[in-house]
Structures are given as structure tokens and as C-alpha cells.
């Protein structure tokens, strides 16, 4: 092969492998890396000043409204939390009325077992007071955009359409780039109904602080408040924004807040999961969790707000991988016949129309059979069912999936720009698994029910000596249904890949 660009094909920009990672490190995650780049559509993006200004206006309404309500109905008292919330009822933190609220925070790249390093005392304390899962299983491929959209929609990648961070779509004959605004803000790419759309349908206000995904869906739905992606925003500013939303008068306050933090993933790519930088960043996000929890505690909201900490995937060390050269398998003539190469580190291959695809498939299968420890080769028909990764024309007809420790490359590319850490591998690998921690009325009720003996633990969890409840591993497509249930808006839930009754095992 004479040129790396030939191998990359049209859908893979030159040096995609290092390029993507560099971009993720530099924070071009959704193509909106600088302020003032927002489009002038009808998106409701609220500046802090606007929120405060409007808040002043509505505080008057709130005071008069609360007064009238008190006159009509008497003082508001907290409801019982022994059953799933019915939605709509007013609760009190002692001074203000609140509706049931869910705060979901994604810490990108927080591998489940990072929590066992002794560096996250605050997250562990929150989980001791609440719940924690052994790990949460990401969807395949274990990449940022497919998984953040799975968390939002409860759908596997084959159903929600974001089948990689970069991929070719044969229907529209265009390529999705996670880091280009014309792709990632175009609603046509994003299938399924995100939880914020469901909540808005149910009449709730929602707020999105940089969660990867589009500001609008094809139906025209958007979150009430939307803060677009920007890199290197200090965690203190994110905390301030979240708390500003929580402190809004009830008429303006979002009941669902989604927030995203990328620094730990960036550290994992740059220096590897075992590095000092990862440990340092881990401690920083742990402090953020403490500050967030303290702010809720100070407002007496821990029995009103459910806070859910999640991540999208884990991270594995790739500082010393064994390189698998595609040149050796497909030879120059095979590489020349490639039209599009999707994804990373797995490779979705689309050959030119004139290519003898079964010939190249056989070459790939023979190579895989000769070195089964290095990589697998799948078609839609042979893709493991557990990947839920075949029923979409966006998924390339041939997929090469490397095992951990191996990197697919070409002689021209070699290990140029390789990062020290990566993800995207088999979602059964525990190093790819994400974290789940929840605290709030949900976890309080779960524990109370368990202690009362009304709801036996079965095999779904175990409680440790420190009274930490550790749930069995579960797939992240269950999160959509959890949040919808916590908000009490089940009747509005969209069809999804979550398990019917999954959360009823706990409450
Ligand atoms: Zn990620």
C-alpha cells in the first residue's frame, strides 16, 4: 500500500486513529469547542444572566403562588416514598416546594474498578448511603457517543443509530463525525427518544449541561435549558450551573438535569488507566461529587433529588500493544478496494462495489482463525447476539474487532499517535465496564424495604458490612427506564431495550 489515505477511505479522515484521540484530548468532542459558535436556531440556550434575570421575575410569582396554595390547601408535607413516585406531587425541603428531581452525571471513562483505588472516598460515601453496582455494562462498541446515547434512550447502538464515533451511512451517503457540528447537531443521525424528550412530553422542564448528543431531535423536541459542549470548563463552574438550576423558582426549575464531564477520559487516553494523571483527575471528580452532594444536603434535598452518577465505558492500557497489520491480511490490493473504514479501535469495513467481498472476508477469517487471540471477524449474520450490533445498515457489513492488547493498523500508520489508554473493545471485558452509583429517595426506599423484609434481596444485590448495597452488574440500557420511573412519568416512556420490570425488583 502506498498511501495511508487509501486505506482510510472516504469515511475515515487521514490519521483517524491518532486524530480522534487527539481531538478528544483537545476537547473537540462535539464540534463546539469555542464559545459563540452556537447556531441561531430556536434552541433555548440560557445564559446565567438570563436565568438570574428571569428568576427575579418569577420569585415574585413563586411567593404569591405559594401563599395562595397555602391558603387553599394548608401547608405542604412530604409524601411517603414507599412506592414508586406517581409524579406531579409537591414536596418540601422545609422552606420551598419541590417536585421529584433527578440529576444524572456522566464522568466519561470512569472504569468501574477505579472506585476500588482508595482515591474516591466521597463517591464511596455516597454509595454507602445509597447504592452502587459492581459495574454497569456499556453497549458495543464501548465508545463515548454510542454509550451516551444508549444512556439517554435505553437503546442499543443498532437501534439508536450512533454505531461508532465516526461511520458511513449508506442511506444518506454521508459520514457521521462526532466532532463536527454539521453531524452531531443534525437530529437525523440520532434515533430513539432521549429521556429529556420524554420528560418534556410529560410536561417537565429539563436541563442539559454538555451531555453528548444533539440539542434537538427529529420531532423538534429540545431540553428547556441547554449548555453546549466546551472543553476545559472547571468543575466548579459546572457545579455552579447545576446549583443555579436547582435554585430556580419552581416554575422555572428543571426536574431532570443531565451533566457531562470529560477530563477523566482525556487523562485515560493521554497517560493510560494506571497513570498518576488518571489518579489525580479521579480525585478531582470525586471532590466534585462531594461538592454536589454537599450542595444538595445544604438545601435539605437529599430526600427529594435522586442523584445518579454513571460513566459511559472503562479504559484499558494500550501503551505497549501488539500491532496487527491489515496489509499482511488483505494485501495492497485488498486495501485498495476499501471504500470506507468505520470506527476505532474496531474496524467496520465497506468494500467497493466492484470488490469480491467474500474473497476478502475469507482472507480475514483465515487470519482470525490462525490468530484467534488477536481479533475476531464478523458479518451481520455472525455478529455475537450479545452485541446487539447487526440490525442497522449503518453497521458496516464486515467488522474486525481486536482483542484487548492488540491494535489494528497498517504498515504506513504503524503506531503513530497511539494513545496510552483506549476503549471500544468487547463490552464483556470488565476493563470496559462503567460505574453506577445512586443516592436519594430511591436508594433510601430500596434499603428500607430490604430491611423491613418486604422485598427480599434475591440474587440482585448484596449488602456489605458497611451497609453498602452492591447491585449485580447490569446493562446501561436500563438507565432510561430508571430515570423515567424516578420522575414518575412511566406512562410517557418510549419503547426501549431496557428490561420490563427490571427496577421493580428493587421497589
Ligand atoms: Zn467516553
Boltz pocket constraint, residues with backbone or C-beta under 6 A from the ligand:
constraints:
  - pocket:
      binder: B
      contacts: [[A, 108], [A, 109], [A, 143], [A, 144], [A, 145], [A, 265], [A, 312], [A, 313]]
      max_distance: 6.0
